[in-house]
Amino acid sequence: MLLFENAHRINKGYGIDINKKMINYAKKKARKIGINNLIFFKSDVKEWRNLIVEGFTHVVASLCLHEMERDTAVSILKDFQKLADKIIIADLFEPNSTLQKRLLHFDEWMARHLDRYKSYRDNGGMDSIIKEADLIIQTEYKTKIPFIKIWVCHPKNNRTYAA
């Protein structure tokens, strides 16, 4: 969704997913709304690194890192630092409200990701993964969905964004 919302602000964007149905949905949606600067393809986490060789200004990870093994998520964020100066992450965080927690847990249970989510949460969530990947959080945004947050980060060695 972030890629579609920002398509008019970028020259070219790539959408990568392991689910072929999601890729087909994104391609169909792009055609339907007349967006032609986005490229979508199916790729496993281990394969995508070889598919993109161009430099980027931004890299976006949307609702995927919490589903991965922690070491894999950290490794991916470290790879992203080699591709772009700014990394935007949209992912889950544990809300304060009991009702919102129950909704989140139900959603993750329905997706068969609840055990992975609990491990992610119990190990510090995205803030901890970002820190371990040696990124600096520039800004955080809450979204309309009460358990999804957006983190805008940059590498520690990036002088452009350093305070």
C-alpha positions as CSV (number, residue, x, y, z in Angstrom):
1,M,0.0,0.0,0.0
2,L,2.8,2.5,0.8
3,L,4.3,1.9,-2.7
4,F,1.0,2.7,-4.4
5,E,0.4,5.8,-2.2
6,N,3.8,7.1,-3.1
7,A,4.0,6.1,-6.8
8,H,3.5,9.7,-7.9
9,R,6.5,10.8,-5.9
10,I,9.0,8.4,-7.3
11,N,10.6,7.6,-10.7
12,K,10.5,3.8,-10.2
13,G,9.5,1.4,-7.4
14,Y,9.7,-2.3,-6.9
15,G,7.3,-4.5,-5.0
16,I,8.7,-7.8,-4.0
17,D,6.7,-10.6,-2.3
18,I,7.0,-14.3,-1.7
19,N,3.3,-14.8,-2.5
20,K,2.4,-14.9,-6.2
21,K,-1.2,-14.0,-5.5
22,M,-0.1,-10.8,-3.9
23,I,2.1,-9.9,-6.9
24,N,-0.8,-10.6,-9.3
25,Y,-3.1,-8.5,-7.2
26,A,-0.6,-5.6,-7.2
27,K,0.0,-5.8,-10.9
28,K,-3.8,-5.8,-11.6
29,K,-4.3,-2.9,-9.2
30,A,-1.5,-0.9,-10.9
31,R,-3.0,-1.4,-14.3
32,K,-6.5,-0.5,-13.1
33,I,-5.4,2.8,-11.6
34,G,-2.9,3.6,-14.4
35,I,0.4,3.4,-12.5
36,N,3.2,2.3,-14.8
37,N,6.3,3.1,-12.7
38,L,6.0,0.2,-10.3
39,I,7.5,-3.2,-11.0
40,F,6.3,-6.2,-9.1
41,F,7.8,-9.7,-8.8
42,K,7.8,-12.8,-6.7
43,S,11.0,-13.5,-4.9
44,D,12.2,-15.3,-1.8
45,V,14.1,-13.3,0.8
46,K,17.3,-15.2,-0.2
47,E,16.8,-14.4,-3.9
48,W,15.8,-10.7,-4.0
49,R,19.3,-9.5,-3.2
50,N,20.5,-10.6,-6.6
51,L,17.5,-9.1,-8.5
52,I,18.1,-5.4,-7.7
53,V,21.3,-3.7,-8.7
54,E,20.2,-0.1,-9.0
55,G,20.7,2.5,-6.2
56,F,17.6,3.8,-4.4
57,T,16.8,6.8,-2.2
58,H,14.3,4.9,-0.1
59,V,13.6,1.2,0.7
60,V,10.2,0.2,2.2
61,A,9.5,-3.0,4.1
62,S,5.7,-3.3,4.7
63,L,4.3,-5.8,7.2
64,C,6.9,-8.5,6.6
65,L,9.7,-8.2,9.0
66,H,7.7,-9.4,12.1
67,E,7.0,-12.7,10.2
68,M,10.7,-13.5,9.8
69,E,13.3,-15.0,12.1
70,R,14.9,-12.1,14.0
71,D,18.4,-12.7,12.5
72,T,16.8,-12.6,9.0
73,A,15.0,-9.4,9.6
74,V,18.2,-7.8,11.0
75,S,20.2,-9.0,8.0
76,I,17.6,-7.6,5.6
77,L,17.7,-4.2,7.3
78,K,21.5,-4.2,7.1
79,D,21.3,-5.0,3.4
80,F,18.7,-2.2,2.9
81,Q,21.4,0.2,4.2
82,K,23.6,-0.7,1.3
83,L,20.7,0.2,-1.1
84,A,19.3,3.4,0.2
85,D,19.9,6.3,2.6
86,K,16.4,6.1,4.1
87,I,14.5,2.9,5.2
88,I,10.8,3.1,5.8
89,I,9.3,0.2,7.8
90,A,5.6,-0.4,8.3
91,D,5.0,-3.2,10.8
92,L,3.3,-4.3,13.9
93,F,3.7,-3.0,17.5
94,E,1.9,-4.0,20.7
95,P,-1.0,-1.6,21.3
96,N,-1.9,-0.4,24.8
97,S,-5.6,-1.2,24.6
98,T,-6.7,-4.7,25.6
99,L,-9.3,-4.7,22.8
100,Q,-6.7,-3.7,20.2
101,K,-4.3,-6.4,21.5
102,R,-7.0,-9.0,21.1
103,L,-7.7,-7.8,17.6
104,L,-4.0,-8.0,16.7
105,H,-3.7,-11.4,18.2
106,F,-6.8,-12.7,16.5
107,D,-5.5,-11.3,13.2
108,E,-2.1,-13.0,13.6
109,W,-3.8,-16.2,14.7
110,M,-6.0,-16.2,11.6
111,A,-2.9,-15.6,9.4
112,R,-1.2,-18.5,11.3
113,H,1.6,-16.1,12.5
114,L,0.7,-15.8,16.2
115,D,3.7,-17.7,17.5
116,R,6.1,-15.7,15.3
117,Y,4.4,-12.4,16.4
118,K,4.7,-13.4,20.1
119,S,8.4,-14.1,19.6
120,Y,8.8,-10.7,17.8
121,R,7.0,-8.9,20.6
122,D,8.7,-10.7,23.5
123,N,12.1,-9.9,22.0
124,G,11.5,-6.1,21.8
125,G,9.5,-5.8,18.6
126,M,10.6,-3.6,15.7
127,D,12.4,-1.0,17.9
128,S,14.8,-3.8,19.0
129,I,15.3,-5.1,15.4
130,I,16.0,-1.5,14.2
131,K,18.6,-1.0,17.0
132,E,20.3,-4.3,16.3
133,A,20.5,-3.4,12.6
134,D,22.4,-0.2,13.5
135,L,19.7,2.1,12.2
136,I,18.6,5.4,13.7
137,I,14.9,6.1,14.0
138,Q,14.3,9.5,12.4
139,T,10.5,9.6,12.9
140,E,7.7,7.3,14.0
141,Y,4.1,7.5,12.8
142,K,1.0,5.8,14.1
143,T,-1.4,4.7,11.4
144,K,-5.2,4.4,11.3
145,I,-4.7,0.8,12.2
146,P,-4.1,0.8,15.9
147,F,-1.4,-1.9,15.9
148,I,0.6,-0.8,12.8
149,K,3.3,1.9,13.0
150,I,5.7,3.4,10.5
151,W,9.3,3.9,11.3
152,V,11.5,6.2,9.1
153,C,15.1,5.2,9.7
154,H,18.6,5.9,8.3
155,P,22.0,4.3,8.8
156,K,24.1,5.5,11.7
157,N,26.9,6.5,9.3
158,N,24.6,8.6,7.0
159,R,25.6,12.2,7.5
160,T,22.6,13.5,5.5
161,Y,20.2,12.6,8.3
162,A,22.5,12.7,11.3
163,A,21.5,15.1,14.1
